[in-house]
Amino acid sequence: MNVMICFEVSGKQEQVREQLASMGYMSSWRIVRGRDELTFNLPSTAMWRKGENMSPAKAKEDLKKATSQLKVKTLRAVAVVVGKWDGMTGDSQSIESSVSEAAEA
């Protein structure tokens, strides 16, 4: 299951992103459309992860763990299962995590 979490924290946002990246969360993904390979970059307050044991509740717990370790507060968050999507590629953030796969928008 693919899960995306969007969050706002009281501080240390980049360190929270790094903690989540160390847990397997990514800030971008690549797809192939015909001959083109596109990289889609999420906004700086969003990350995603895929896995058989992933769920929105697991993403929320992972965010709580990261913020607790960094001693910052989660101001708000929402985690959702990602299915069909459409987006704009955008510029990358400082964490360069991505995955290559073919996907449909």
C-alpha positions as CSV (number, residue, x, y, z in Angstrom):
1,M,0.0,0.0,0.0
2,N,1.3,3.5,-0.8
3,V,0.7,6.0,2.0
4,M,1.4,9.7,1.9
5,I,1.7,11.8,5.1
6,C,1.5,15.6,5.1
7,F,2.5,17.3,8.3
8,E,3.4,20.6,10.0
9,V,5.8,20.5,13.0
10,S,6.9,23.2,15.5
11,G,10.5,23.2,14.4
12,K,13.3,21.1,13.0
13,Q,11.3,20.2,9.8
14,E,14.4,19.2,7.9
15,Q,15.5,16.9,10.7
16,V,12.0,15.4,10.9
17,R,12.2,14.7,7.1
18,E,15.6,13.1,7.6
19,Q,14.2,10.9,10.4
20,L,11.3,9.8,8.2
21,A,13.7,9.2,5.3
22,S,15.7,6.9,7.5
23,M,12.4,4.9,8.1
24,G,11.9,4.5,4.3
25,Y,9.8,7.5,3.5
26,M,10.5,9.3,0.2
27,S,10.0,12.8,-1.0
28,S,9.7,12.0,-4.7
29,W,9.1,9.2,-7.2
30,R,9.9,8.5,-10.8
31,I,7.6,7.2,-13.5
32,V,8.1,6.3,-17.1
33,R,5.5,7.6,-19.6
34,G,6.4,6.4,-23.1
35,R,10.0,7.5,-23.7
36,D,10.0,10.1,-20.9
37,E,11.1,9.5,-17.3
38,L,9.6,12.0,-15.0
39,T,10.4,12.7,-11.3
40,F,7.6,14.0,-9.2
41,N,8.7,15.9,-6.1
42,L,6.3,16.3,-3.1
43,P,6.0,19.6,-1.2
44,S,8.4,19.9,1.7
45,T,5.8,19.0,4.3
46,A,4.8,15.7,2.6
47,M,6.5,12.3,2.2
48,W,5.4,8.9,1.2
49,R,6.2,5.2,1.7
50,K,5.1,2.0,0.3
51,G,5.0,-1.5,1.8
52,E,2.8,-4.4,2.6
53,N,2.5,-3.3,6.3
54,M,2.0,0.4,5.5
55,S,-1.2,2.2,6.6
56,P,-2.2,5.8,7.4
57,A,-2.1,4.8,11.1
58,K,1.5,3.5,10.8
59,A,2.6,6.7,9.0
60,K,1.1,8.8,11.9
61,E,2.9,6.7,14.4
62,D,6.2,7.0,12.5
63,L,5.8,10.8,12.5
64,K,5.1,10.8,16.2
65,K,8.2,8.8,16.8
66,A,10.3,11.1,14.7
67,T,9.0,14.3,16.4
68,S,9.3,12.7,19.8
69,Q,13.0,11.9,19.2
70,L,13.7,15.4,18.1
71,K,11.6,16.9,20.9
72,V,9.3,18.9,18.6
73,K,5.5,19.0,18.4
74,T,3.3,17.8,15.6
75,L,1.0,20.7,14.9
76,R,-1.1,18.9,12.4
77,A,-0.9,15.9,10.1
78,V,-2.9,13.8,7.7
79,A,-2.0,10.4,6.2
80,V,-3.8,8.9,3.3
81,V,-3.7,5.9,1.0
82,V,-2.5,6.9,-2.4
83,G,-4.2,5.4,-5.4
84,K,-4.9,7.3,-8.6
85,W,-3.1,10.6,-8.8
86,D,-2.1,13.5,-11.0
87,G,0.6,16.1,-10.3
88,M,3.3,18.5,-11.4
89,T,6.9,17.5,-11.2
90,G,8.3,20.5,-9.3
91,D,11.8,21.1,-8.0
92,S,13.4,18.7,-5.5
93,Q,13.8,19.4,-1.8
94,S,17.0,18.6,0.0
95,I,16.3,15.0,0.7
96,E,16.9,13.1,-2.6
97,S,14.9,9.9,-1.9
98,S,13.0,8.5,-4.9
99,V,11.9,5.3,-6.4
100,S,11.7,4.2,-10.1
101,E,8.6,2.5,-11.3
102,A,6.0,2.8,-14.0
103,A,2.7,4.2,-12.8
104,E,-0.5,5.5,-14.2
105,A,-1.8,9.0,-13.3
